Amino acid sequence: MGCGTSKVLPEPPKDVQLDLVKKVEPYTGHKTDVYKHFIKDDGGGGLKTGCPSPPYHIQPYPGTHLASHMEPHEPRRTRVAKYRAKFDPRVTAKYDIKALIGRGSFSRVVRVEHKATKQPYAIKMIETKYREGREVCESELCVLRRVRHTNIIQLIEVFETQERVYMVMELATGGELFDRIIAKGSFTERDATRVLQMVLDGVKYLHTLGITHRDLKPENLLYYHPGTDSKIMITDFGLASARKKGDDCLMKTTCGTPEYIAPEILVRKPYTNSVDMWALGVISYILLSGTMPFEDDNRSRLYRQILKGKYSYSGEPWPSVSNLAKDFIDRLLTVDPGARMTALQALKHPWVVSMAASSSMKNLHRSISQNLLKRASSRCQSTKSAQSTRSSRSTKSNKSRRVRERELRELNLRYQQQYNG
């Protein structure tokens, strides 16, 4: 969850020179800061771009993300008809185009319904006549065509023409992980391990196939449907690296979202899929506290924290969190990638195993929700402050901010009703 911010950042440290890319997040439509250092030979199935100037935008995940250039003033029917007309007849013969979800520089994402089964899906239409579109499309298809796992967003089918590719995807409608946590009345360590088991199962599967996600974070963990029994799904493979059997296991491309980047990526060392496990350590820390282990508006200080592996268990609700849970995090947030747990080892960690059989644990919901809402509110205020210094603001950015602020107010109200009602 968040307020939809894209901050103006200071220069990163000289030893960590990264290019800033704005990336659109799932459903919310807001942008976060994603760094990608463009290297000609990734050696691992990453985006092989050379060094374009200026760097292009990494596009939204097909089928689940809102894009950055919504058209707020254009009537919905007009927008849908406009993009329906662009679709290949083979697609419209099979799917009803229901709504435009979003758009990017060279992509359009629409919600569709299968005519025969009435099952909802999402289709991402990518303009492959542009080099950037081809590269992103090839990267995602390289991964998604190989995966089939209950906790990974599924590619249903692909339609290709000379200038466009249509990717039909599962449509995850249950929302983001932390929005769901705030809406719940209870959240325990057992609940946390249930979430992590699903994510770890998906990551273990990816790693077995030689696929490294490279951008794991809460925004990319979505619930399949709004029900309480919904599964978690890993989404967004725009930065993923896919290797075939026998390929060199080391990657070189510097990429990811700042707060979740592993130390070895920051220092530009060749790295392995253990970078995903570092990100899962960050996610686990947030999951149990609602706070970030590494956070600073100054990117230089943030990077230094990460490089030192400097974090603490101070403040609520950490006194109520078990030592086993902290040990689980410690074994993931290890600066030495060789000492970091693998996905399989994490699944067998005593905390995960023991919590699965536990019947009662302390409710951490109040502290986690308060911390999440406090952080979201703080980010909203930072955005307002940054926007006020700009000479002009577009209508669509104002609308996006108002939508997120309304959602934040609704979540706050829901939280207050739970504890004061």
C-alpha positions as CSV (number, residue, x, y, z in Angstrom):
1,M,0.0,0.0,0.0
2,G,1.1,3.6,-0.3
3,C,0.3,7.0,-1.5
4,G,1.6,6.8,-5.0
5,T,4.9,8.6,-4.8
6,S,7.8,9.1,-7.1
7,K,10.5,11.1,-5.2
8,V,13.2,13.3,-6.6
9,L,16.3,11.5,-5.4
10,P,19.8,12.7,-4.6
11,E,22.8,11.3,-6.5
12,P,23.6,7.8,-5.3
13,P,27.1,7.0,-3.9
14,K,29.9,7.0,-6.4
15,D,30.5,3.3,-5.8
16,V,26.8,2.5,-6.5
17,Q,26.0,4.4,-9.7
18,L,22.5,3.4,-10.8
19,D,20.0,4.7,-13.3
20,L,16.6,5.7,-12.0
21,V,13.5,4.1,-13.6
22,K,9.9,4.8,-12.7
23,K,7.9,1.6,-12.4
24,V,4.1,1.3,-12.1
25,E,2.9,-0.8,-9.2
26,P,0.1,-3.4,-9.2
27,Y,-3.5,-2.0,-9.3
28,T,-2.7,1.2,-7.4
29,G,-1.3,2.9,-10.5
30,H,1.3,4.7,-8.5
31,K,5.0,4.8,-9.3
32,T,8.0,3.7,-7.2
33,D,11.7,4.2,-7.8
34,V,13.3,1.3,-9.5
35,Y,17.0,1.3,-10.4
36,K,18.4,-0.4,-13.5
37,H,22.0,-0.2,-14.6
38,F,22.0,-1.0,-18.3
39,I,24.7,-3.5,-19.2
40,K,25.2,-4.8,-22.7
41,D,25.7,-8.5,-21.7
42,D,23.7,-9.6,-18.7
43,G,24.6,-13.2,-19.4
44,G,21.4,-14.2,-17.7
45,G,18.3,-13.5,-19.7
46,G,17.9,-9.9,-18.4
47,L,17.1,-7.0,-20.5
48,K,20.0,-6.6,-22.8
49,T,19.8,-3.0,-23.8
50,G,23.2,-1.5,-24.1
51,C,23.1,2.0,-22.6
52,P,20.1,3.8,-24.1
53,S,19.8,7.5,-23.5
54,P,17.5,8.4,-21.9
55,P,16.7,5.0,-20.2
56,Y,13.3,3.7,-21.1
57,H,10.6,2.9,-18.6
58,I,10.1,-0.6,-17.4
59,Q,6.5,-1.4,-18.2
60,P,3.7,-2.7,-15.9
61,Y,3.3,-6.4,-15.3
62,P,1.0,-7.8,-18.0
63,G,-2.5,-8.1,-16.8
64,T,-2.3,-6.9,-13.3
65,H,-0.8,-3.4,-13.2
66,L,-2.2,-0.1,-13.8
67,A,-0.1,1.9,-16.2
68,S,1.3,5.4,-15.8
69,H,-0.7,7.3,-18.4
70,M,-4.4,6.9,-17.6
71,E,-6.8,9.1,-19.4
72,P,-9.1,10.4,-16.6
73,H,-11.2,12.7,-18.7
74,E,-12.0,10.4,-21.6
75,P,-15.4,8.6,-21.1
76,R,-15.0,5.0,-20.2
77,R,-17.0,3.7,-23.1
78,T,-15.0,5.8,-25.5
79,R,-11.7,4.4,-24.1
80,V,-12.9,0.8,-24.3
81,A,-14.2,1.2,-27.8
82,K,-11.0,2.9,-28.8
83,Y,-8.8,0.0,-27.7
84,R,-11.2,-2.7,-28.8
85,A,-10.8,-1.4,-32.3
86,K,-7.1,-1.9,-32.1
87,F,-7.3,-5.6,-31.1
88,D,-6.7,-8.4,-33.5
89,P,-9.9,-10.1,-34.7
90,R,-8.6,-13.4,-33.3
91,V,-8.6,-11.9,-29.8
92,T,-12.0,-10.2,-30.0
93,A,-13.5,-13.4,-31.4
94,K,-12.6,-15.2,-28.2
95,Y,-12.7,-12.4,-25.5
96,D,-15.1,-9.6,-24.7
97,I,-13.1,-6.4,-24.0
98,K,-14.6,-5.0,-20.8
99,A,-12.5,-2.1,-19.5
100,L,-9.2,-0.4,-19.9
101,I,-7.1,-1.0,-16.9
102,G,-4.2,1.2,-17.9
103,R,-1.6,2.1,-20.5
104,G,2.1,2.6,-20.8
105,S,4.5,4.0,-23.4
106,F,4.0,1.1,-25.7
107,S,1.4,-1.1,-23.9
108,R,-2.3,-1.2,-23.1
109,V,-3.8,-3.4,-20.4
110,V,-7.5,-4.3,-20.5
111,R,-9.8,-6.5,-18.5
112,V,-11.6,-9.0,-20.6
113,E,-14.1,-11.9,-20.3
114,H,-13.8,-15.2,-22.1
115,K,-16.9,-15.5,-24.2
116,A,-17.5,-19.2,-23.6
117,T,-16.6,-19.6,-19.9
118,K,-17.3,-16.0,-18.7
119,Q,-14.0,-16.2,-16.8
120,P,-12.3,-12.8,-16.3
121,Y,-8.7,-12.3,-17.5
122,A,-6.4,-9.4,-18.3
123,I,-4.7,-8.8,-21.7
124,K,-1.6,-6.8,-22.1
125,M,-1.2,-5.5,-25.7
126,I,2.4,-4.6,-26.4
127,E,3.5,-2.6,-29.4
128,T,6.5,-4.7,-30.6
129,K,7.3,-2.4,-33.5
130,Y,9.3,-0.4,-30.8
131,R,12.6,-1.9,-29.7
132,E,11.8,-1.3,-26.0
133,G,8.5,-3.1,-26.4
134,R,10.1,-6.1,-28.0
135,E,12.7,-6.4,-25.3
136,V,10.3,-6.2,-22.4
137,C,7.9,-8.6,-24.1
138,E,10.6,-11.1,-24.9
139,S,11.9,-10.9,-21.3
140,E,8.5,-11.6,-19.7
141,L,7.5,-14.2,-22.2
142,C,10.8,-16.0,-21.7
143,V,9.9,-16.5,-18.0
144,L,6.1,-16.8,-18.1
145,R,6.0,-19.5,-20.9
146,R,8.1,-21.7,-18.6
147,V,6.2,-21.4,-15.4
148,R,3.1,-23.1,-14.1
149,H,2.7,-22.8,-10.3
150,T,-0.3,-22.1,-8.1
151,N,1.5,-19.1,-6.5
152,I,2.8,-17.5,-9.7
153,I,0.6,-15.4,-12.0
154,Q,-0.2,-17.5,-15.1
155,L,0.2,-16.7,-18.7
156,I,-2.9,-18.2,-20.4
157,E,-2.2,-17.7,-24.1
158,V,-0.4,-15.4,-26.5
159,F,-1.6,-13.9,-29.8
160,E,1.2,-12.4,-32.0
161,T,1.0,-10.2,-35.0
162,Q,3.7,-8.3,-36.9
163,E,3.4,-5.2,-34.8
164,R,1.7,-6.4,-31.6
165,V,1.7,-9.1,-29.0
166,Y,-1.4,-9.9,-26.9
167,M,-0.6,-11.6,-23.5
168,V,-3.6,-13.1,-21.9
169,M,-3.0,-13.4,-18.1
170,E,-4.8,-14.5,-14.9
171,L,-6.5,-11.5,-13.3
172,A,-5.7,-11.1,-9.6
173,T,-8.5,-9.2,-8.0
174,G,-7.8,-9.7,-4.3
175,G,-5.5,-6.7,-3.8
176,E,-2.1,-6.1,-2.3
177,L,-0.8,-8.1,0.7
178,F,-0.6,-5.2,3.2
179,D,-4.0,-3.7,2.3
180,R,-5.5,-7.1,3.2
181,I,-3.6,-7.2,6.5
182,I,-4.9,-3.8,7.6
183,A,-8.4,-4.8,6.7
184,K,-8.2,-7.9,8.8
185,G,-9.0,-7.8,12.6
186,S,-6.2,-10.2,13.5
187,F,-2.7,-11.0,12.3
188,T,-0.3,-13.4,14.0
189,E,3.0,-15.1,13.4
190,R,1.1,-18.1,12.1
191,D,-0.7,-15.9,9.6
192,A,2.7,-14.5,8.5
193,T,4.2,-18.0,8.0
194,R,1.2,-19.0,5.9
195,V,1.8,-16.1,3.6
196,L,5.6,-16.8,3.5
197,Q,5.0,-20.5,2.8
198,M,3.1,-19.6,-0.4
199,V,5.7,-17.1,-1.5
200,L,8.6,-19.4,-0.7
201,D,6.9,-22.3,-2.6
202,G,6.7,-20.1,-5.7
203,V,10.3,-18.8,-5.3
204,K,11.7,-22.3,-4.8
205,Y,9.9,-23.4,-8.0
206,L,11.4,-20.4,-9.9
207,H,14.9,-21.0,-8.6
208,T,14.6,-24.7,-9.6
209,L,13.9,-23.5,-13.2
210,G,16.9,-21.1,-13.1
211,I,14.6,-18.1,-12.9
212,T,15.5,-15.2,-10.5
213,H,12.7,-12.7,-10.0
214,R,15.0,-9.8,-9.0
215,D,12.1,-7.5,-7.8
216,L,10.3,-9.3,-5.0
217,K,8.4,-6.8,-2.8
218,P,5.0,-6.6,-1.2
219,E,3.5,-4.7,-4.1
220,N,4.2,-7.7,-6.3
221,L,2.5,-10.2,-4.0
222,L,-1.2,-10.1,-4.8
223,Y,-4.2,-12.1,-3.6
224,Y,-6.0,-14.0,-6.4
225,H,-9.5,-13.1,-5.1
226,P,-11.0,-11.1,-2.2
227,G,-12.0,-14.2,-0.2
228,T,-10.3,-15.2,3.0
229,D,-9.1,-18.4,1.5
230,S,-7.4,-16.7,-1.4
231,K,-3.9,-17.7,-2.4
232,I,-1.0,-15.3,-2.8
233,M,0.5,-14.9,-6.3
234,I,3.9,-13.6,-7.3
235,T,3.6,-11.1,-10.1
236,D,5.8,-8.8,-12.2
237,F,8.6,-10.5,-14.1
238,G,9.8,-7.4,-15.9
239,L,13.2,-7.6,-14.3
240,A,13.4,-11.4,-14.1
241,S,16.4,-13.4,-15.3
242,A,15.8,-16.8,-16.9
243,R,18.5,-19.3,-17.7
244,K,18.5,-22.6,-19.4
245,K,20.1,-25.6,-17.9
246,G,23.9,-25.4,-18.0
247,D,24.1,-21.6,-18.2
248,D,26.4,-19.6,-16.0
249,C,24.5,-19.1,-12.7
250,L,25.9,-15.6,-12.1
251,M,24.1,-12.4,-13.1
252,K,25.5,-8.9,-13.5
253,T,22.7,-6.5,-14.3
254,T,22.1,-4.0,-11.5
255,C,18.4,-3.8,-11.0
256,G,15.6,-3.8,-8.4
257,T,13.7,-1.5,-6.0
258,P,16.1,0.4,-3.6
259,E,14.8,-0.8,-0.2
260,Y,14.9,-4.4,-1.3
261,I,18.2,-4.6,-3.3
262,A,20.7,-7.1,-1.9
263,P,24.2,-5.8,-0.9
264,E,26.0,-7.7,-3.6
265,I,23.9,-6.0,-6.3
266,L,24.8,-2.5,-4.9
267,V,28.5,-3.2,-5.1
268,R,28.1,-4.6,-8.6
269,K,29.4,-8.1,-7.8
270,P,28.2,-11.0,-9.9
271,Y,25.3,-12.5,-8.0
272,T,23.0,-15.5,-7.8
273,N,19.3,-16.1,-7.1
274,S,20.1,-15.5,-3.4
275,V,19.2,-11.8,-4.1
276,D,15.6,-13.0,-4.0
277,M,16.1,-14.4,-0.5
278,W,17.4,-11.1,0.7
279,A,14.3,-9.4,-0.6
280,L,12.2,-12.1,1.2
281,G,14.0,-11.2,4.4
282,V,13.0,-7.5,4.0
283,I,9.4,-8.6,3.2
284,S,9.4,-10.9,6.3
285,Y,10.5,-8.0,8.5
286,I,7.8,-5.7,7.2
287,L,5.2,-8.5,7.5
288,L,5.9,-8.9,11.2
289,S,6.2,-5.2,12.1
290,G,4.7,-2.9,9.4
291,T,8.1,-1.1,9.2
292,M,11.1,-1.3,6.9
293,P,14.4,-2.8,8.0
294,F,16.3,-0.3,5.8
295,E,14.7,3.0,5.1
296,D,16.1,6.5,4.5
297,D,15.0,9.3,2.1
298,N,18.7,9.8,1.4
299,R,19.7,7.0,-0.9
300,S,23.4,7.2,0.1
301,R,22.5,6.5,3.7
302,L,20.0,3.8,2.7
303,Y,22.7,2.0,0.6
304,R,25.2,2.2,3.5
305,Q,22.6,0.6,5.8
306,I,22.0,-2.2,3.3
307,L,25.7,-2.8,2.7
308,K,26.3,-3.1,6.5
309,G,23.2,-5.2,7.0
310,K,22.3,-2.6,9.7
311,Y,18.8,-3.0,11.1
312,S,17.2,-3.5,14.6
313,Y,14.3,-5.0,16.4
314,S,13.3,-1.9,18.3
315,G,9.8,-0.6,18.8
316,E,6.4,-2.3,18.7
317,P,5.6,-5.0,18.0
318,W,9.1,-6.6,18.2
319,P,9.0,-7.4,22.0
320,S,6.0,-9.6,21.2
321,V,7.7,-11.3,18.2
322,S,9.3,-14.7,18.9
323,N,13.1,-15.2,18.7
324,L,12.5,-17.9,16.1
325,A,10.9,-15.4,13.8
326,K,13.8,-13.0,14.3
327,D,16.3,-15.8,13.6
328,F,14.4,-16.5,10.4
329,I,14.9,-12.9,9.3
330,D,18.5,-12.8,10.4
331,R,19.3,-15.8,8.2
332,L,17.9,-14.0,5.2
333,L,19.2,-10.5,5.8
334,T,22.8,-11.8,5.8
335,V,25.3,-9.7,3.9
336,D,27.2,-12.8,2.8
337,P,25.0,-14.3,0.1
338,G,26.7,-17.7,0.6
339,A,25.4,-17.8,4.2
340,R,21.9,-16.8,3.3
341,M,19.1,-19.4,3.4
342,T,17.8,-20.9,0.2
343,A,14.1,-21.1,-0.4
344,L,14.1,-24.8,0.5
345,Q,16.0,-24.1,3.7
346,A,13.6,-21.2,4.6
347,L,10.6,-23.6,4.2
348,K,12.3,-26.0,6.6
349,H,13.2,-23.3,9.2
350,P,11.9,-24.2,12.7
351,W,9.8,-21.0,12.8
352,V,7.9,-21.8,9.6
353,V,7.5,-25.5,10.6
354,S,6.5,-24.8,14.2
355,M,4.1,-21.9,13.4
356,A,2.3,-24.1,10.9
357,A,1.2,-26.4,13.8
358,S,0.6,-23.6,16.3
359,S,-3.0,-22.9,17.4
360,S,-2.6,-19.6,19.2
361,M,-0.3,-16.7,19.0
362,K,-0.2,-13.1,20.0
363,N,-2.2,-10.8,17.8
364,L,0.2,-8.3,16.2
365,H,-2.4,-6.6,14.1
366,R,-2.8,-3.3,16.0
367,S,1.0,-2.5,15.9
368,I,1.5,-3.7,12.3
369,S,-1.5,-1.7,11.0
370,Q,-0.6,1.4,12.9
371,N,3.0,1.2,11.5
372,L,1.8,0.6,7.9
373,L,-0.8,3.4,8.1
374,K,1.8,5.8,9.7
375,R,4.3,5.0,6.9
376,A,1.7,5.4,4.2
377,S,0.6,8.7,5.7
378,S,4.2,9.9,5.9
379,R,4.8,9.0,2.3
380,C,1.6,10.9,1.3
381,Q,2.8,14.0,3.1
382,S,6.2,13.7,1.4
383,T,4.5,13.5,-1.9
384,K,2.4,16.6,-1.2
385,S,5.5,18.6,-0.2
386,A,7.4,17.5,-3.2
387,Q,4.5,18.3,-5.5
388,S,4.0,21.8,-4.0
389,T,7.5,22.8,-5.1
390,R,6.8,22.0,-8.8
391,S,5.7,24.7,-11.1
392,S,2.9,22.7,-12.6
393,R,0.9,19.5,-11.8
394,S,-1.1,17.5,-14.3
395,T,-4.7,16.6,-13.7
396,K,-4.0,12.9,-13.8
397,S,-1.3,13.1,-11.1
398,N,-3.7,15.0,-8.9
399,K,-6.4,12.5,-9.5
400,S,-4.1,9.6,-8.7
401,R,-3.0,11.3,-5.5
402,R,-6.6,12.0,-4.5
403,V,-7.6,8.4,-5.1
404,R,-4.8,7.1,-2.9
405,E,-5.6,9.6,-0.2
406,R,-9.2,8.5,-0.2
407,E,-8.2,4.8,0.1
408,L,-5.9,5.7,3.0
409,R,-8.7,7.5,4.8
410,E,-11.0,4.5,4.2
411,L,-8.4,2.2,5.6
412,N,-7.8,4.4,8.6
413,L,-11.6,4.6,9.3
414,R,-11.9,0.8,9.0
415,Y,-9.0,0.4,11.5
416,Q,-10.5,2.9,13.9
417,Q,-13.9,1.1,13.7
418,Q,-12.3,-2.2,14.6
419,Y,-10.6,-0.9,17.7
420,N,-12.9,1.9,18.9
421,G,-16.3,0.6,17.7
